[in-house]
Amino acid sequence: MNSPTPSDRLEFEAPGPGSWSIDAAHFPRPVSRFQAEIHPDGINAGFLECARRYGLLINTLDYRFVNGVAYSTVVPAPDAEIPARFEAAEGVFRNRIWREDLAHWDRDVKPASIRIHQELLAVDPGVLSDDDLMSYLVRCRDNLKRMVHQHHRFNLAAILPVGDFMAHVGAWTNQPIGAFLALTRGAAPESAGIFPEIDRLAAEIRNNQAARKILGSGTDGAGILAQLCNEAGALGDAAKAYLGVVGDRLLNSLDTGEPSAIEVPDVLVSRIRLAVDQAAHQDGVVSEAEVSGLRAKIPTEHRALFDELLGEVRLMSRLRDERGFYSDVWAGGVMRRALLAAGARLAAEGRINDAAHLVEADFDEIQALFSRTGGPGAADLAARARFRKTHRVENAPAELGDAASPPPPMDGLPPHVARVMMALGTAVGSLGAGPPIDRDPAIVRGIGASPGTYSGVARVIDGPDDLRRLRTGDVLVTAATSDSFNIVLPLLGAIVTNAGVLLSHAAIVGREYCIPSVVGTRNATALIADGTRVTVDGTTGEVRIDAA
């Protein structure tokens, strides 16, 4: 069962042998049927590619959807491949092969992704004939498949250096991991929602009285964006350039069933207003004193290695979000744009109730609908859409199938293999334990991911459509955040999420912006009422619900 089934009573069965763990961090809401069909193959193939390259003793993360909820299981490397994996692992740290991957990303992959997405966005799907629109849907679908694969090809280049850093520094000191991960701040501009285009647009508005009047008007967000884009000269060019960077990317999801940024224009306007009110962003690079403070806690004989590890982490940090932002986050938005155009045509004919309901169909069903030869009825698609809005991932079982087995001991493994596996395990495994249950109803506990304390109004955000309710200084309380959510993060005073670990998106961007962040609370969205005043301690991982 790979896709949601409209039903009041859901049965969750393991999609295959083994132990399956829920992934609420990347997919905090049930996904559309279209996405459930597209995503697994790309993840599985991409992870396998980098697992072989980095000498992992696992083959891939087999990724499936059950009732729209994401689950994965670890697939061990076959015995026949173990010698080759040992050989590959030997060169990982000696040659720092992640640098090769970063160079390949910068030189070839990222520019090609930008070009492909711009070419697809240059097409207006609304004016195409039915046949040409169907061909365009195929192009966008195939591109999304490639981009999911591309994202996951670079998994280990993005996370292995930081996992190695965490494992070593954790062994050398008794410092909380969130504290020393803050030393990567300023190394990943796009993780902090920083683009030259927003600074350029803000500068143009500051110097243009008419633009400031437009931005301060009571016009709705879509109207303000349209007026800015229609202005002549540098102002209009800057507005269009910024929307070209962020507008057609999925806002807080990897699912084409969720809105792109341009569909929530009030959020984009709030971000522009904030940029205008502030000076152009200055990278929040850690001070020499911060680095020296931690370095002094490292045993003398390990300080040279500490310097080396920190340098590698800072070098590679930006790949963590870039590999999504320029790959499937963008491709998903381009795909959604095409599906909405096709859906609008079908809705005009009365074949579906809402253009957005087309994402609830798999591709064969879309082809049947568009050829007018069959496919699901309007009521069926509407029921699937209601399912995704009314069912919550946090109510799904955390585990399916067999009981999870402890990881095999690393005793006896060659040192370089053990180091690779330890780095991976530290990055994505050992930090995933949930917080202790607290009996105090006024305290929600999670993982302190970005240090500091902040008090403010909690804004409980259930999905991207709710983002328009955010105001500057609010405490975001949500299931999880994703790569393109970076657009709105500068508005926030603090972040609290149900899902997540120290290398999850919310944790990373919290540290980039020095926003106190608590992740992995499991149920903050259920325990904290919207509009409640809370105090977030990103050091201890406590969120206190303040008395009225």
DOSE-817729 format. One record per residue (C-alpha): chain; x, y, z. Coordinates in steps of 0.5 Angstrom, whole numbers, plus 500, padded with zeros to 3 digits. Each point is the difference from the previous one (the first is absolute). Example, Ala and Ser with C-alpha at 12.3 -4.5 7.8 and 13.67 -1.06 7.14 Angstrom:
# DOSE-817729
cadena | u | v | w
A | 525 | 491 | 516
A | 502 | 507 | 498
# end
This chain:
# DOSE-817729
cadena | u | v | w
A | 500 | 500 | 500
A | 504 | 506 | 497
A | 495 | 505 | 500
A | 495 | 503 | 505
A | 493 | 496 | 500
A | 494 | 505 | 502
A | 498 | 496 | 506
A | 498 | 501 | 507
A | 503 | 494 | 503
A | 507 | 499 | 497
A | 504 | 494 | 500
A | 508 | 501 | 500
A | 503 | 494 | 498
A | 508 | 499 | 499
A | 501 | 501 | 492
A | 505 | 495 | 500
A | 505 | 496 | 505
A | 504 | 503 | 505
A | 499 | 505 | 505
A | 497 | 507 | 497
A | 501 | 507 | 504
A | 495 | 506 | 498
A | 503 | 506 | 497
A | 496 | 506 | 503
A | 506 | 505 | 499
A | 500 | 500 | 492
A | 493 | 498 | 500
A | 496 | 503 | 505
A | 493 | 499 | 497
A | 497 | 495 | 496
A | 503 | 500 | 493
A | 496 | 501 | 493
A | 499 | 494 | 496
A | 504 | 503 | 495
A | 506 | 501 | 504
A | 499 | 493 | 503
A | 501 | 497 | 493
A | 506 | 504 | 499
A | 505 | 501 | 506
A | 502 | 493 | 502
A | 504 | 498 | 494
A | 504 | 506 | 500
A | 502 | 500 | 507
A | 501 | 492 | 500
A | 505 | 501 | 494
A | 503 | 506 | 502
A | 502 | 498 | 507
A | 503 | 493 | 497
A | 504 | 504 | 495
A | 503 | 504 | 506
A | 501 | 494 | 504
A | 504 | 496 | 495
A | 504 | 507 | 499
A | 501 | 501 | 508
A | 501 | 492 | 502
A | 494 | 500 | 504
A | 498 | 493 | 503
A | 493 | 501 | 498
A | 497 | 500 | 493
A | 495 | 505 | 501
A | 494 | 503 | 503
A | 494 | 496 | 497
A | 495 | 506 | 500
A | 492 | 499 | 500
A | 494 | 503 | 501
A | 494 | 497 | 504
A | 494 | 504 | 500
A | 504 | 506 | 498
A | 504 | 499 | 506
A | 508 | 499 | 499
A | 504 | 494 | 502
A | 507 | 498 | 499
A | 504 | 494 | 502
A | 507 | 498 | 499
A | 502 | 495 | 495
A | 507 | 497 | 502
A | 505 | 500 | 494
A | 501 | 493 | 497
A | 506 | 496 | 502
A | 503 | 499 | 493
A | 500 | 508 | 501
A | 504 | 501 | 506
A | 507 | 499 | 498
A | 499 | 506 | 495
A | 496 | 504 | 505
A | 506 | 499 | 505
A | 505 | 502 | 494
A | 495 | 507 | 499
A | 500 | 501 | 507
A | 508 | 500 | 501
A | 500 | 507 | 495
A | 494 | 504 | 503
A | 504 | 503 | 506
A | 507 | 500 | 497
A | 498 | 503 | 493
A | 494 | 504 | 503
A | 496 | 498 | 494
A | 494 | 504 | 502
A | 504 | 506 | 497
A | 500 | 497 | 493
A | 492 | 499 | 501
A | 500 | 508 | 502
A | 504 | 502 | 494
A | 496 | 495 | 496
A | 493 | 504 | 503
A | 503 | 507 | 499
A | 503 | 499 | 493
A | 495 | 495 | 496
A | 494 | 498 | 504
A | 497 | 506 | 503
A | 501 | 505 | 494
A | 496 | 494 | 496
A | 495 | 500 | 505
A | 499 | 507 | 500
A | 500 | 500 | 492
A | 495 | 494 | 500
A | 495 | 504 | 504
A | 500 | 506 | 497
A | 499 | 497 | 493
A | 494 | 497 | 503
A | 497 | 506 | 503
A | 501 | 504 | 494
A | 494 | 496 | 497
A | 493 | 502 | 502
A | 496 | 494 | 501
A | 493 | 503 | 499
A | 501 | 502 | 493
A | 502 | 493 | 498
A | 496 | 495 | 496
A | 497 | 494 | 504
A | 506 | 496 | 496
A | 505 | 505 | 501
A | 498 | 501 | 508
A | 500 | 492 | 501
A | 507 | 500 | 497
A | 502 | 506 | 504
A | 498 | 496 | 506
A | 504 | 494 | 498
A | 506 | 504 | 500
A | 499 | 503 | 507
A | 498 | 493 | 503
A | 507 | 497 | 497
A | 504 | 506 | 502
A | 497 | 500 | 507
A | 502 | 492 | 500
A | 507 | 502 | 498
A | 500 | 506 | 506
A | 498 | 495 | 505
A | 506 | 495 | 498
A | 505 | 506 | 500
A | 498 | 503 | 507
A | 501 | 493 | 503
A | 507 | 499 | 496
A | 503 | 505 | 504
A | 497 | 498 | 507
A | 507 | 498 | 503
A | 504 | 505 | 497
A | 495 | 505 | 504
A | 500 | 496 | 506
A | 506 | 496 | 501
A | 505 | 505 | 502
A | 495 | 503 | 505
A | 499 | 493 | 503
A | 508 | 499 | 500
A | 500 | 507 | 504
A | 495 | 498 | 505
A | 503 | 494 | 501
A | 507 | 502 | 502
A | 498 | 506 | 504
A | 495 | 497 | 504
A | 505 | 495 | 502
A | 505 | 505 | 502
A | 495 | 505 | 504
A | 494 | 499 | 504
A | 497 | 506 | 496
A | 493 | 500 | 497
A | 500 | 498 | 493
A | 496 | 506 | 498
A | 505 | 505 | 503
A | 506 | 498 | 496
A | 495 | 499 | 494
A | 499 | 507 | 500
A | 507 | 501 | 498
A | 498 | 499 | 493
A | 495 | 506 | 500
A | 501 | 505 | 494
A | 503 | 494 | 495
A | 493 | 499 | 497
A | 497 | 506 | 498
A | 494 | 496 | 496
A | 499 | 497 | 507
A | 498 | 506 | 503
A | 496 | 503 | 494
A | 505 | 505 | 497
A | 500 | 501 | 493
A | 503 | 506 | 497
A | 494 | 501 | 496
A | 496 | 502 | 507
A | 505 | 505 | 502
A | 500 | 503 | 493
A | 492 | 501 | 500
A | 501 | 503 | 507
A | 505 | 505 | 498
A | 495 | 502 | 494
A | 494 | 501 | 504
A | 504 | 504 | 505
A | 502 | 505 | 495
A | 493 | 500 | 497
A | 495 | 504 | 503
A | 494 | 497 | 496
A | 503 | 493 | 501
A | 500 | 501 | 508
A | 492 | 503 | 499
A | 499 | 493 | 496
A | 503 | 496 | 505
A | 496 | 504 | 506
A | 493 | 500 | 497
A | 495 | 495 | 502
A | 499 | 497 | 493
A | 501 | 492 | 501
A | 506 | 497 | 499
A | 499 | 497 | 493
A | 498 | 507 | 498
A | 506 | 503 | 503
A | 505 | 495 | 497
A | 497 | 502 | 493
A | 501 | 507 | 501
A | 507 | 500 | 502
A | 501 | 495 | 494
A | 497 | 505 | 495
A | 504 | 506 | 502
A | 505 | 502 | 495
A | 507 | 500 | 500
A | 504 | 497 | 506
A | 495 | 499 | 505
A | 495 | 496 | 495
A | 507 | 496 | 498
A | 502 | 499 | 507
A | 493 | 497 | 502
A | 499 | 496 | 495
A | 507 | 497 | 501
A | 498 | 498 | 507
A | 494 | 497 | 498
A | 504 | 496 | 495
A | 504 | 497 | 506
A | 495 | 499 | 505
A | 493 | 500 | 497
A | 500 | 493 | 496
A | 503 | 496 | 506
A | 496 | 496 | 505
A | 499 | 504 | 506
A | 500 | 495 | 506
A | 500 | 493 | 497
A | 503 | 495 | 495
A | 493 | 499 | 497
A | 497 | 502 | 494
A | 493 | 500 | 504
A | 503 | 506 | 504
A | 500 | 507 | 498
A | 506 | 504 | 497
A | 502 | 506 | 503
A | 496 | 505 | 494
A | 494 | 497 | 503
A | 501 | 503 | 507
A | 501 | 507 | 497
A | 499 | 503 | 507
A | 506 | 496 | 503
A | 505 | 503 | 494
A | 497 | 507 | 501
A | 502 | 499 | 508
A | 507 | 498 | 498
A | 501 | 506 | 495
A | 497 | 504 | 506
A | 505 | 498 | 505
A | 506 | 500 | 495
A | 498 | 507 | 499
A | 500 | 502 | 507
A | 507 | 497 | 501
A | 507 | 501 | 497
A | 502 | 495 | 495
A | 502 | 494 | 503
A | 506 | 499 | 503
A | 503 | 493 | 501
A | 499 | 498 | 507
A | 507 | 497 | 500
A | 503 | 497 | 506
A | 505 | 504 | 504
A | 507 | 498 | 501
A | 498 | 500 | 508
A | 495 | 495 | 499
A | 504 | 495 | 496
A | 506 | 502 | 505
A | 495 | 498 | 506
A | 498 | 493 | 498
A | 507 | 499 | 497
A | 503 | 501 | 507
A | 496 | 494 | 502
A | 503 | 496 | 495
A | 506 | 496 | 503
A | 506 | 503 | 497
A | 502 | 494 | 496
A | 494 | 500 | 496
A | 499 | 507 | 499
A | 503 | 500 | 493
A | 495 | 495 | 498
A | 495 | 504 | 503
A | 502 | 506 | 495
A | 500 | 495 | 494
A | 493 | 497 | 502
A | 497 | 507 | 501
A | 503 | 502 | 494
A | 497 | 495 | 496
A | 493 | 500 | 503
A | 500 | 508 | 498
A | 502 | 498 | 493
A | 494 | 495 | 499
A | 494 | 503 | 504
A | 497 | 504 | 495
A | 499 | 493 | 496
A | 495 | 498 | 505
A | 495 | 504 | 498
A | 502 | 502 | 493
A | 499 | 493 | 497
A | 493 | 500 | 502
A | 499 | 508 | 498
A | 503 | 499 | 493
A | 497 | 493 | 499
A | 493 | 497 | 502
A | 498 | 506 | 504
A | 500 | 504 | 494
A | 498 | 494 | 495
A | 494 | 499 | 505
A | 498 | 507 | 499
A | 501 | 500 | 492
A | 496 | 494 | 500
A | 494 | 503 | 505
A | 500 | 506 | 495
A | 499 | 495 | 494
A | 495 | 495 | 504
A | 496 | 507 | 502
A | 499 | 502 | 493
A | 498 | 493 | 497
A | 495 | 500 | 506
A | 497 | 506 | 499
A | 498 | 498 | 493
A | 497 | 494 | 503
A | 496 | 504 | 505
A | 498 | 504 | 495
A | 497 | 494 | 496
A | 497 | 498 | 507
A | 504 | 494 | 500
A | 503 | 501 | 507
A | 498 | 505 | 505
A | 506 | 504 | 501
A | 506 | 501 | 496
A | 505 | 498 | 506
A | 496 | 493 | 500
A | 504 | 498 | 495
A | 506 | 498 | 504
A | 496 | 495 | 504
A | 500 | 496 | 493
A | 506 | 495 | 498
A | 503 | 501 | 493
A | 496 | 495 | 497
A | 494 | 503 | 503
A | 502 | 507 | 497
A | 501 | 497 | 493
A | 493 | 497 | 500
A | 497 | 506 | 503
A | 503 | 505 | 495
A | 499 | 495 | 494
A | 493 | 500 | 502
A | 500 | 493 | 500
A | 499 | 498 | 508
A | 503 | 501 | 506
A | 498 | 502 | 507
A | 493 | 504 | 501
A | 500 | 507 | 503
A | 497 | 497 | 506
A | 506 | 495 | 501
A | 505 | 505 | 499
A | 496 | 505 | 505
A | 500 | 494 | 505
A | 508 | 499 | 499
A | 501 | 508 | 502
A | 496 | 499 | 506
A | 504 | 494 | 502
A | 506 | 504 | 500
A | 497 | 506 | 504
A | 497 | 496 | 505
A | 505 | 495 | 502
A | 506 | 501 | 504
A | 507 | 497 | 499
A | 501 | 500 | 508
A | 494 | 496 | 501
A | 504 | 494 | 495
A | 504 | 495 | 503
A | 507 | 502 | 501
A | 502 | 493 | 498
A | 498 | 494 | 496
A | 502 | 493 | 499
A | 505 | 496 | 504
A | 503 | 503 | 506
A | 506 | 505 | 499
A | 507 | 496 | 501
A | 506 | 504 | 503
A | 505 | 502 | 495
A | 505 | 494 | 499
A | 507 | 501 | 504
A | 505 | 504 | 497
A | 506 | 496 | 503
A | 504 | 497 | 495
A | 499 | 504 | 494
A | 505 | 504 | 497
A | 501 | 507 | 503
A | 498 | 504 | 494
A | 494 | 496 | 499
A | 498 | 500 | 508
A | 501 | 508 | 499
A | 496 | 501 | 494
A | 494 | 496 | 504
A | 501 | 503 | 506
A | 500 | 507 | 496
A | 493 | 498 | 497
A | 497 | 497 | 506
A | 502 | 506 | 504
A | 497 | 505 | 495
A | 493 | 496 | 499
A | 499 | 495 | 505
A | 503 | 501 | 507
A | 497 | 507 | 501
A | 493 | 497 | 498
A | 498 | 498 | 507
A | 494 | 504 | 502
A | 500 | 504 | 506
A | 498 | 498 | 507
A | 492 | 500 | 502
A | 499 | 506 | 505
A | 494 | 500 | 504
A | 500 | 507 | 501
A | 494 | 503 | 495
A | 504 | 506 | 500
A | 506 | 498 | 497
A | 501 | 496 | 493
A | 507 | 497 | 499
A | 504 | 499 | 494
A | 507 | 500 | 498
A | 503 | 507 | 501
A | 503 | 501 | 492
A | 502 | 508 | 500
A | 502 | 503 | 507
A | 496 | 506 | 503
A | 494 | 502 | 503
A | 494 | 504 | 497
A | 493 | 501 | 503
A | 494 | 502 | 495
A | 494 | 498 | 497
A | 499 | 493 | 498
A | 497 | 499 | 492
A | 498 | 493 | 499
A | 501 | 499 | 493
A | 497 | 493 | 497
A | 502 | 501 | 493
A | 502 | 505 | 495
A | 493 | 504 | 499
A | 501 | 502 | 507
A | 507 | 503 | 499
A | 496 | 507 | 498
A | 498 | 500 | 508
A | 508 | 501 | 502
A | 502 | 507 | 503
A | 507 | 502 | 501
A | 502 | 498 | 507
A | 495 | 494 | 500
A | 502 | 493 | 503
A | 499 | 495 | 494
A | 497 | 494 | 503
A | 499 | 494 | 494
A | 501 | 493 | 498
A | 507 | 501 | 497
A | 503 | 505 | 495
A | 503 | 499 | 493
A | 505 | 503 | 495
A | 497 | 506 | 497
A | 496 | 502 | 507
A | 507 | 504 | 500
A | 496 | 506 | 497
A | 496 | 501 | 506
A | 505 | 498 | 506
A | 502 | 507 | 501
A | 494 | 502 | 502
A | 500 | 496 | 506
A | 502 | 501 | 507
A | 501 | 492 | 502
A | 498 | 493 | 497
A | 497 | 494 | 503
A | 499 | 494 | 496
A | 496 | 493 | 501
A | 506 | 496 | 496
A | 507 | 501 | 499
A | 507 | 499 | 502
A | 506 | 505 | 501
A | 501 | 499 | 493
A | 493 | 501 | 497
A | 498 | 507 | 496
A | 497 | 503 | 506
A | 506 | 499 | 505
A | 505 | 503 | 494
A | 497 | 506 | 498
A | 498 | 501 | 508
A | 508 | 501 | 501
A | 501 | 504 | 493
A | 496 | 505 | 503
A | 501 | 499 | 507
A | 493 | 499 | 501
A | 499 | 495 | 507
A | 497 | 494 | 497
A | 497 | 493 | 503
A | 499 | 494 | 496
A | 498 | 493 | 500
A | 494 | 502 | 506
A | 496 | 495 | 497
A | 493 | 503 | 501
A | 501 | 508 | 501
A | 495 | 502 | 495
A | 495 | 496 | 505
A | 502 | 502 | 506
A | 501 | 508 | 499
A | 494 | 504 | 498
A | 500 | 505 | 494
A | 501 | 507 | 503
A | 503 | 497 | 507
A | 506 | 504 | 502
A | 506 | 495 | 501
A | 507 | 501 | 502
A | 505 | 495 | 496
A | 507 | 498 | 502
A | 504 | 498 | 495
A | 506 | 498 | 504
A | 496 | 495 | 505
A | 494 | 498 | 495
A | 495 | 502 | 504
A | 494 | 504 | 498
A | 496 | 503 | 506
A | 493 | 502 | 499
A | 499 | 507 | 504
A | 494 | 501 | 504
A | 495 | 505 | 497
# end
